[in-house]
Each structure stands twice: as C-alpha cells, then as structure tokens.
Amino acid sequence: MRAHLTATQVAQAFRDACLAELDALKPGNVHRFGDDPRMTVADFETSARVAAAPLAQASAAVGERISASVAATVAAVGHNTNLGIILLSAPLASAALSDEAGDLRERLAKVLAGLSVEDAKEAYAAIRQANPGGLGEVPRHGVDGEPAITLLEAMKAAEGHDRIAWNYSHDFADIFDLGLPRFREAERCGWPAPFVTTSVYLGFLSTLPDTLIERKFGSPQAFEVQAEAKSLTGKLNDSANRAAVEQELKDFDRSLKARGLNPGTSADLTVATLLAASLQALEQRR
C-alpha cells in the first residue's frame, strides 16, 4: 500500500496550519494583531517554514521528526517558538504518511502505541535544546536524564501537569473530540477563517485550564484565565457583531500580556487541530 499522503502535502499542511494560527486573534499569544514582548510573528513564520520539511520527512520515526524540527527551528530563530506544536504535529505527520489501513485517528492511535525508547531519547534531547519555560521539577522521568522508557510511557508519567502529554496518552482526544468539532461548527456557520481559529482557541482555553500557565503560575491563575475565556467564548458564539467581540478579544489580549500570562498550550492544541483538519481534508480528496 502507498502512503495516505506525500511528504510535500504534509509539510504544506503543517506550514498552512502554523500560518493560519498567526492570522487569528488568540489572546495572550503571538498573532498578527500584536507580537509578544519576547518574540515576533516573523519568528513564528520562519519557524513554520524551516520545521515543515524535517517534520514531514518520509519514513522517519516520531522522535526523529521532533528532533530534526526543533534543531531547524533553534538554528533559524535562536529560541523556542514551536516545541509544543512540533510535539503534537509529529505523530499526526507519521499517521498521515503511514500506509496502514484506517482513518487518520485510527492510524494515529497505532503510531502512539508504537512509540519507542529511541523516540523518547530523541524527544528528550529536543526538549533540552528548545529549553522551554515552565517545565519545573519532575519526580520521575525528567528530561534532564536519558530515558529508559518509551515516549508514550514518558508522556503518561507527565500527563498530570502537561496537556500535550495527556493527549499522547489519550490518543489526541482533545484534538478529535473538542478542537475538530468546534472547527467544523464554526466553518458550518460561515465564519471567516481567522474567527474559526479563534473559536477553536477559545474552546480549548475556556474548557481546559492551560497547563503552561498552570505550571508557571499555579492552578488558581490558570482557572482564572479559563473563566475569563469562557465569558468571551459565549459572546463570540452569540454575537452577530464580531467587531465588538474583536475589541474585547484585543482587550483580553492586552490584559494577559500585561500580566505575563501566555496560554501556550491552548495555542499548540489549536495548531494541531488545524493540521488534523487539513490532513483529513486532503485524505478525503484522494
């Protein structure tokens, strides 16, 4: 059997997902309506461009995709812009490039179940190279040492404080059961693409306490941001005046950035949702 998609298609889908996320107003994160004080839209555009090919290389293992994509990003921009995006996108890329039977979700589950110790070693090295903020101290299987367990086992050990890890151990349930239904509902309503992405982002932020905020600032702060996002989500869903909601989103964006709060996990889950939607659409057109 041939692969479901080509490396070129997967690389383009990854780039498109990363760029589409930048087009949307995502309070607290980098977007075209306003940079973060520490990094710019251009940093993320460059990261999407240089990470796409190594992420989508044919026949690579998940760990190799993660390691090569992070290395390309750090070499190009000098700091971490997309570690969470890469961690979520690498298994999706492997599933899209697989020649196994089944739909994308079924093939993804097989990819995750087959993760190896070598995948963990590659991913740990990439995480150390990216040096993300908010990792904290982990009692078992921390990334500062060499793992003796598979990448899936490592993610299961971390799932209590990291939603990306949780998705590895739950077959990306947030993407398929929360992100994609919200994406399709917003599209069905005829919303412009940036508002579709904002809706997906607010869906994550209002439903799940952002684990990057939780690790860096504690659970009360994460729950406070979640409650603020929930109020905005209701307004976005109910209001016909999107211009008025857009101003409230900008106000929320300024407020989060003034407090130094970056819901990065919600943004990473949003990119993964956009990528999964694109991969599914490409497969349906085959």
Solvent accessible surface area in square Angstrom, and as a share of the most:
residue,aa,sasa,rsa
1,M,173,0.77
2,R,168,0.61
3,A,35,0.27
4,H,26,0.11
5,L,3,0.02
6,T,74,0.43
7,A,36,0.28
8,T,102,0.60
9,Q,63,0.28
10,V,0,0.00
11,A,8,0.07
12,Q,80,0.35
13,A,2,0.02
14,F,0,0.00
15,R,67,0.24
16,D,68,0.35
17,A,4,0.03
18,C,10,0.06
19,L,64,0.32
20,A,37,0.29
21,E,9,0.04
22,L,1,0.01
23,D,56,0.29
24,A,0,0.00
25,L,7,0.03
26,K,0,0.00
27,P,0,0.00
28,G,0,0.00
29,N,12,0.06
30,V,10,0.06
31,H,1,0.00
32,R,108,0.40
33,F,94,0.39
34,G,26,0.25
35,D,68,0.35
36,D,10,0.05
37,P,117,0.73
38,R,138,0.50
39,M,39,0.17
40,T,56,0.32
41,V,20,0.12
42,A,60,0.46
43,D,29,0.15
44,F,34,0.14
45,E,64,0.29
46,T,34,0.20
47,S,2,0.01
48,A,3,0.02
49,R,149,0.55
50,V,33,0.19
51,A,0,0.00
52,A,0,0.00
53,A,67,0.52
54,P,27,0.17
55,L,0,0.00
56,A,1,0.01
57,Q,64,0.29
58,A,72,0.56
59,S,115,0.74
60,A,15,0.12
61,A,46,0.36
62,V,6,0.04
63,G,0,0.00
64,E,80,0.36
65,R,4,0.02
66,I,0,0.00
67,S,29,0.18
68,A,36,0.28
69,S,0,0.00
70,V,2,0.01
71,A,40,0.31
72,A,29,0.22
73,T,2,0.01
74,V,33,0.19
75,A,91,0.71
76,A,50,0.39
77,V,26,0.15
78,G,57,0.55
79,H,65,0.29
80,N,41,0.21
81,T,15,0.09
82,N,9,0.04
83,L,12,0.06
84,G,11,0.10
85,I,10,0.05
86,I,0,0.00
87,L,14,0.07
88,L,0,0.00
89,S,0,0.00
90,A,0,0.00
91,P,0,0.00
92,L,0,0.00
93,A,0,0.00
94,S,15,0.09
95,A,0,0.00
96,A,0,0.00
97,L,22,0.11
98,S,20,0.13
99,D,69,0.36
100,E,85,0.38
101,A,61,0.47
102,G,34,0.33
103,D,82,0.42
104,L,1,0.01
105,R,83,0.30
106,E,95,0.43
107,R,1,0.01
108,L,0,0.00
109,A,32,0.25
110,K,104,0.44
111,V,28,0.16
112,L,1,0.01
113,A,78,0.60
114,G,58,0.56
115,L,11,0.06
116,S,44,0.28
117,V,53,0.30
118,E,101,0.45
119,D,10,0.05
120,A,0,0.00
121,K,77,0.33
122,E,47,0.21
123,A,0,0.00
124,Y,8,0.03
125,A,44,0.34
126,A,2,0.01
127,I,17,0.09
128,R,98,0.36
129,Q,90,0.40
130,A,8,0.06
131,N,120,0.62
132,P,25,0.16
133,G,48,0.46
134,G,22,0.21
135,L,62,0.31
136,G,61,0.59
137,E,173,0.78
138,V,49,0.28
139,P,134,0.84
140,R,152,0.55
141,H,68,0.30
142,G,17,0.16
143,V,33,0.19
144,D,128,0.67
145,G,35,0.33
146,E,118,0.53
147,P,10,0.06
148,A,91,0.70
149,I,31,0.16
150,T,34,0.20
151,L,2,0.01
152,L,31,0.15
153,E,84,0.38
154,A,9,0.07
155,M,16,0.07
156,K,104,0.44
157,A,42,0.33
158,A,22,0.17
159,E,54,0.24
160,G,77,0.74
161,H,63,0.28
162,D,28,0.14
163,R,51,0.19
164,I,13,0.07
165,A,1,0.01
166,W,50,0.18
167,N,0,0.00
168,Y,1,0.00
169,S,24,0.16
170,H,73,0.33
171,D,59,0.30
172,F,0,0.00
173,A,20,0.16
174,D,9,0.04
175,I,0,0.00
176,F,17,0.07
177,D,85,0.44
178,L,41,0.20
179,G,1,0.01
180,L,2,0.01
181,P,66,0.41
182,R,49,0.18
183,F,29,0.12
184,R,111,0.41
185,E,82,0.37
186,A,4,0.03
187,E,94,0.42
188,R,174,0.63
189,C,66,0.40
190,G,59,0.57
191,W,34,0.12
192,P,69,0.43
193,A,72,0.56
194,P,52,0.33
195,F,31,0.13
196,V,4,0.02
197,T,4,0.02
198,T,3,0.02
199,S,3,0.02
200,V,1,0.00
201,Y,0,0.00
202,L,0,0.00
203,G,1,0.01
204,F,2,0.01
205,L,1,0.00
206,S,8,0.05
207,T,71,0.41
208,L,24,0.12
209,P,32,0.20
210,D,4,0.02
211,T,13,0.07
212,L,27,0.14
213,I,1,0.00
214,E,51,0.23
215,R,65,0.24
216,K,81,0.34
217,F,93,0.39
218,G,26,0.25
219,S,43,0.27
220,P,109,0.68
221,Q,44,0.19
222,A,1,0.00
223,F,109,0.45
224,E,89,0.40
225,V,0,0.00
226,Q,24,0.11
227,A,62,0.48
228,E,60,0.27
229,A,0,0.00
230,K,118,0.50
231,S,65,0.42
232,L,11,0.06
233,T,13,0.07
234,G,31,0.30
235,K,86,0.36
236,L,0,0.00
237,N,76,0.39
238,D,126,0.65
239,S,37,0.24
240,A,108,0.84
241,N,88,0.45
242,R,72,0.26
243,A,76,0.59
244,A,48,0.38
245,V,5,0.03
246,E,45,0.20
247,Q,88,0.39
248,E,64,0.29
249,L,2,0.01
250,K,61,0.26
251,D,67,0.35
252,F,16,0.07
253,D,11,0.06
254,R,134,0.49
255,S,44,0.29
256,L,0,0.00
257,K,39,0.17
258,A,92,0.71
259,R,85,0.31
260,G,42,0.40
261,L,4,0.02
262,N,33,0.17
263,P,0,0.00
264,G,10,0.09
265,T,8,0.04
266,S,4,0.02
267,A,7,0.05
268,D,23,0.12
269,L,3,0.01
270,T,0,0.00
271,V,0,0.00
272,A,1,0.01
273,T,0,0.00
274,L,14,0.07
275,L,0,0.00
276,A,0,0.00
277,A,9,0.07
278,S,35,0.23
279,L,0,0.00
280,Q,34,0.15
281,A,36,0.28
282,L,32,0.16
283,E,32,0.14
284,Q,147,0.65
285,R,174,0.64
286,R,128,0.47
